């Protein structure tokens, strides 16, 4: 085969290959949607985060505004310290509250932010003070059974 | 009498020693190929030629199989997912299975049977017709001149082929899922983008395909170089290349997956 045709074919091959990689990165993966440069991080303490995982979405009013970038355990207060990376485009008041929510009945867990009314906004490194822990299904069932049992014994007493 | 009894033991020992010797020979051969690859890269046109033979000529089989694997994944995935009312996860299912597993593995298996066997047969025949010996006579190093370019041509082609396989597979899944069955277009792509991570999924898939490329081409060039210089020897070596490299790909895939996706 002639040298120039061979070079042409190899060139086409390499270009298609790199284009495929780029398509995978941009269209299939989340490289284009999640840019770590344009974020600021805040922390929030939770008594219980349930099944929350790193990279879980952070949503406000249902819109994706950031992701969970780290989960640690505070050994002094025995609470979970969750680091949130929020998109710089979205600023939240200082008295915003964070809660661990579940999408759907069996869906993944995410952090929901409810904006407060403070005039100052959250800055890089701030801490969200108002938090609400995850609802643990076993505890809920336990409470329900307990209250049922209490109801039952009340009736017996009467 | 004693000699008769000891023969099976001696046979086992002979086999073990032989296989260890062969493994050592293969490792030394691999090391020599790596050490002399500077000479191969100095004549890049040789590597270009091998990329043409093992990469460009594998395009058709890779693209067609990728498309069909993606389409089948779309059909089967939809059948299962719709039972749970989560057809929108089809994009995630198709792309994750392709990018993480099927892309690198199936592309490597096809590459082993399409390009690996050709490399072995070519080198084996060169040896049988004493072309390699002739080169040595002319003070041309056969490892730098013949083995190196073929090895690097395969190693460079493999990740590109695997990426094409995954990309066209996702397109096949899209064709069946969205165009044919009617899964929501936006949900298909957005769920896919939300759940496929660049570092964890795509980059790990690329790493896998590079490892498979090294394994398949290293086995192919070694089997060719080591083939007995007869017609039977070359055919046996070609068969061994396909079998050994397929097994190596599957084994390595398990090990790599265990390391990459353990905690997820």
Boltz contact constraints between the chains, C-beta under 6 A:
constraints:
  - contact:
      token1: [A, 6]
      token2: [B, 52]
      max_distance: 6.0
  - contact:
      token1: [A, 9]
      token2: [B, 52]
      max_distance: 6.0
  - contact:
      token1: [A, 9]
      token2: [B, 56]
      max_distance: 6.0
  - contact:
      token1: [A, 10]
      token2: [B, 48]
      max_distance: 6.0
  - contact:
      token1: [A, 10]
      token2: [B, 51]
      max_distance: 6.0
  - contact:
      token1: [A, 10]
      token2: [B, 52]
      max_distance: 6.0
  - contact:
      token1: [A, 13]
      token2: [B, 55]
      max_distance: 6.0
  - contact:
      token1: [A, 13]
      token2: [B, 56]
      max_distance: 6.0
  - contact:
      token1: [A, 17]
      token2: [B, 160]
      max_distance: 6.0
  - contact:
      token1: [A, 17]
      token2: [B, 163]
      max_distance: 6.0
  - contact:
      token1: [A, 17]
      token2: [B, 164]
      max_distance: 6.0
  - contact:
      token1: [A, 20]
      token2: [B, 163]
      max_distance: 6.0
  - contact:
      token1: [A, 20]
      token2: [B, 164]
      max_distance: 6.0
  - contact:
      token1: [A, 20]
      token2: [B, 167]
      max_distance: 6.0
  - contact:
      token1: [A, 21]
      token2: [B, 163]
      max_distance: 6.0
  - contact:
      token1: [A, 23]
      token2: [B, 167]
      max_distance: 6.0
  - contact:
      token1: [A, 24]
      token2: [B, 166]
      max_distance: 6.0
  - contact:
      token1: [A, 24]
      token2: [B, 167]
      max_distance: 6.0
  - contact:
      token1: [A, 24]
      token2: [B, 202]
      max_distance: 6.0
  - contact:
      token1: [A, 25]
      token2: [B, 198]
      max_distance: 6.0
  - contact:
      token1: [A, 25]
      token2: [B, 202]
      max_distance: 6.0
  - contact:
      token1: [A, 28]
      token2: [B, 95]
      max_distance: 6.0
  - contact:
      token1: [A, 28]
      token2: [B, 170]
      max_distance: 6.0
  - contact:
      token1: [A, 28]
      token2: [B, 192]
      max_distance: 6.0
  - contact:
      token1: [A, 28]
      token2: [B, 196]
      max_distance: 6.0
  - contact:
      token1: [A, 29]
      token2: [B, 196]
      max_distance: 6.0
  - contact:
      token1: [A, 29]
      token2: [B, 198]
      max_distance: 6.0
  - contact:
      token1: [A, 29]
      token2: [B, 202]
      max_distance: 6.0
  - contact:
      token1: [A, 30]
      token2: [B, 193]
      max_distance: 6.0
  - contact:
      token1: [A, 31]
      token2: [B, 198]
      max_distance: 6.0
  - contact:
      token1: [A, 33]
      token2: [B, 193]
      max_distance: 6.0
